[in-house]
Amino acid sequence: MTVQPGLPAPAFALPSQEGKPVRLHDFAGRYVVLFFYPKDMTPTCTTEACDFRDRHAEFERLNAVILGISTDPVKRHQKFADKYGLPFLLLADEDHAVCEQYGVWKLKKTFGREYMGIERSTFLIGKDGRLLQEWRKVSVKGHVESALEAVKAFEDRESV
């Protein structure tokens, strides 16, 4: 399946840090900001998650839900969410099937070592389940503001 703006976003069902299954269609009628990140408790991922936390109320006012996905297990997500007071759901994609559906499971290279992992990416999904916008190879600085501005822009167009 190819993920591209205008097409339906790939459906999924994954456990949250609370151990409960979460499905994309649970949020029909709302915007979904779906961010994929490599690993809980690492500096850059913590910064990104805390940036989303700090702007969470603004996303909520725009009828947008934030969901984070990594391959970490549920228990690690729970520790991460508790430690940093994250008010949104973190989903455990331990077999990286959803990461593969969204095309973010990539060959990565660090210090000459090659391995498979998540390429930091965010997807904005519309109220009708269609992909509105994607950000790939995300640089964390300023990213949450870009996502928030995109939600505002789509919401403004819809309210005209």
C-alpha positions in Angstrom: 0.0 0.0 0.0 1.3 3.4 -0.9 0.8 6.2 1.7 0.2 9.5 0.0 -1.9 12.6 0.6 -5.5 12.3 -0.6 -5.7 8.5 -0.1 -7.1 6.8 3.0 -4.6 6.4 5.7 -3.7 2.7 6.5 -6.0 1.3 9.2 -4.4 -0.2 12.3 -5.1 -1.5 15.8 -2.3 -1.3 18.3 -2.1 -1.5 22.1 -1.6 1.8 24.0 0.6 2.4 27.1 -2.6 1.5 29.0 -2.7 -1.9 27.3 -6.0 -1.2 25.5 -6.3 -1.6 21.8 -6.5 1.6 19.8 -7.8 1.8 16.2 -7.4 4.6 13.8 -11.2 4.5 13.1 -11.8 5.2 16.8 -11.0 8.9 15.9 -13.3 9.3 12.9 -14.5 12.9 12.8 -11.3 14.2 14.4 -7.9 15.1 13.0 -5.2 12.6 13.9 -1.6 13.7 14.2 0.3 10.4 14.0 4.0 10.7 14.9 6.4 7.8 14.5 9.6 8.1 16.6 12.5 5.7 17.1 12.7 5.0 20.9 11.2 6.0 24.3 13.5 7.8 26.7 16.1 8.9 24.2 17.0 12.7 24.1 15.5 13.6 20.7 12.4 11.5 21.1 11.8 12.9 24.5 12.1 16.4 23.2 9.6 15.7 20.4 7.1 14.0 22.8 7.4 16.9 25.3 6.9 19.4 22.5 3.7 17.7 21.5 2.8 17.6 25.2 3.3 21.3 25.6 1.1 22.1 22.7 -1.5 19.4 23.4 -4.3 21.7 24.5 -4.0 23.7 21.2 -4.3 20.5 19.2 -7.3 19.5 21.3 -9.0 22.8 20.6 -8.7 22.1 16.9 -10.4 18.7 17.3 -7.1 16.9 16.8 -5.8 13.9 18.6 -2.1 13.1 18.9 -0.9 9.5 18.7 2.8 8.4 19.0 4.0 5.1 17.6 7.3 3.3 18.2 8.4 -0.3 18.4 8.9 -0.1 22.2 6.7 -2.4 24.3 3.6 -1.2 26.2 5.4 -1.2 29.6 8.2 1.1 28.3 5.6 3.4 26.8 3.9 3.6 30.2 7.1 4.5 31.9 7.8 7.2 29.2 4.3 8.7 29.5 4.4 8.7 33.3 7.9 10.2 33.5 7.1 13.1 31.2 3.4 13.6 31.8 2.4 12.8 28.3 -1.3 13.4 27.9 -1.7 11.4 24.6 -1.6 7.8 23.7 1.7 6.0 22.8 1.1 2.9 20.7 3.3 -0.2 20.7 4.1 -1.5 17.2 6.5 -4.2 18.4 6.5 -6.1 15.1 6.8 -2.9 13.1 3.9 -3.8 10.8 2.2 -0.4 11.1 5.6 1.3 10.6 6.0 -0.7 7.4 2.4 0.2 6.2 3.4 3.9 6.6 6.8 3.5 5.0 8.8 4.6 8.0 10.6 1.3 8.7 13.9 2.0 7.0 17.5 1.0 6.8 19.5 3.4 9.0 23.2 4.0 9.5 24.9 5.2 12.6 28.6 5.3 13.1 29.1 2.8 10.2 26.5 0.4 11.6 23.5 -0.5 9.5 20.2 -1.6 11.1 16.4 -1.3 10.6 14.6 1.3 12.5 12.0 4.1 12.4 12.6 7.1 10.3 11.1 10.0 12.4 7.9 10.9 10.5 4.5 12.5 11.1 1.2 12.1 9.3 -1.8 14.4 9.5 -5.0 12.4 8.9 -8.3 14.2 8.2 -11.6 13.7 9.9 -12.6 11.4 7.0 -9.6 9.1 7.5 -7.7 10.4 4.4 -4.1 11.4 4.7 -3.8 15.2 4.5 -0.1 15.8 4.9 3.1 14.0 5.7 6.5 15.0 7.1 9.3 12.6 6.6 12.9 12.7 8.0 11.6 15.1 10.7 13.9 17.5 12.3 12.4 18.0 15.8 13.1 21.7 16.2 10.0 23.6 15.1 8.2 20.5 13.9 5.3 20.5 16.4 4.5 24.1 15.4 4.5 23.1 11.7 2.0 20.3 12.5 -0.2 22.6 14.5 -0.2 25.2 11.7 -1.2 22.5 9.2 -4.1 21.4 11.4 -5.2 25.1 11.8 -5.0 25.6 8.0 -7.1 22.5 7.3 -9.6 23.5 10.0 -9.9 27.0 8.6 -10.5 25.6 5.1 -13.2 23.4 6.4 -15.0 26.1 8.3 -15.4 28.4 5.3 
